[in-house]
Amino acid sequence: MKKNNKKIINIIVVLCVIGFLLTIFDFLALHDIHNEYISTRVLKRLNITLSGDLPEWTSTKGEWDVVRISYLFRFIFFVFCVAVLYKLNVGHSN
């Protein structure tokens, strides 16, 4: 195996571990969102009125940020993997 290919494989393994950890954080964030998220729009639809504004934590902004970052990472990672595997396959067949 070429030294360059071994380096690429090591990078992909590290990125896979990061992706796995982000998937765990996704689960935890979505669990929090399920338990804490309250939408003013949904409350209005249900004809529930409040005496004041909802607390800031009910928007679960941090949890949604974790989900967005994780999905962005995975999208970029999959595009990267497809490009690298295609390049390795094309380079191998020549």
C-alpha positions in Angstrom: 0.0 0.0 0.0 1.3 3.4 -0.9 2.3 5.7 2.0 -0.1 8.4 0.7 -3.0 5.9 0.7 -2.2 4.9 4.3 -2.3 8.6 5.3 -5.7 9.1 3.6 -7.1 6.0 5.3 -5.9 7.3 8.7 -7.6 10.6 8.0 -10.8 8.9 7.0 -10.7 6.7 10.2 -10.3 9.8 12.4 -13.2 11.5 10.5 -15.3 8.4 11.0 -14.7 8.6 14.8 -15.6 12.3 14.8 -18.8 11.4 12.8 -19.7 8.7 15.3 -19.2 11.0 18.2 -21.4 13.7 16.5 -24.1 11.0 15.9 -24.1 10.3 19.7 -24.4 14.1 20.3 -27.2 14.3 17.8 -29.1 11.6 19.7 -28.6 13.5 23.0 -29.5 16.8 21.5 -32.7 15.4 19.8 -33.6 13.8 23.1 -33.4 17.2 24.8 -35.3 18.8 22.1 -38.0 16.2 22.4 -38.3 16.9 26.1 -37.8 20.7 26.3 -38.8 22.3 23.0 -41.9 24.4 23.2 -43.0 26.3 20.1 -45.1 29.5 20.4 -46.6 28.6 17.1 -47.8 25.2 18.3 -49.2 26.8 21.5 -51.2 29.3 19.4 -52.5 26.4 17.3 -53.7 24.7 20.4 -55.2 27.9 21.7 -53.0 28.0 24.7 -52.1 31.4 26.0 -49.3 32.3 28.3 -49.1 35.1 30.8 -45.6 35.9 29.6 -42.9 34.9 27.2 -41.5 31.4 27.2 -38.1 30.9 29.0 -35.1 31.0 26.6 -34.2 27.3 27.3 -37.5 26.1 25.7 -36.1 27.1 22.3 -33.3 24.5 22.6 -31.0 26.7 20.5 -27.8 24.9 21.6 -29.3 21.5 20.8 -30.4 22.6 17.3 -26.9 24.0 16.7 -25.4 20.6 17.6 -27.7 18.9 15.1 -26.9 21.5 12.4 -23.1 21.1 12.9 -23.4 17.4 12.9 -25.4 17.2 9.7 -23.0 19.7 8.0 -20.0 17.7 9.0 -21.5 14.4 7.8 -22.5 16.0 4.4 -19.0 17.3 3.9 -17.5 14.0 5.1 -19.6 11.9 2.7 -18.7 14.2 -0.3 -15.1 14.0 0.7 -15.2 10.2 1.0 -16.9 9.8 -2.4 -14.3 12.0 -4.0 -11.3 10.2 -2.3 -12.7 6.7 -3.1 -13.3 7.7 -6.7 -9.8 9.2 -7.0 -8.3 6.1 -5.4 -10.3 3.8 -7.7 -9.4 5.7 -10.8 -5.8 5.9 -9.8 -5.7 2.2 -9.0 -7.2 1.1 -12.4 -4.5 2.9 -14.4 
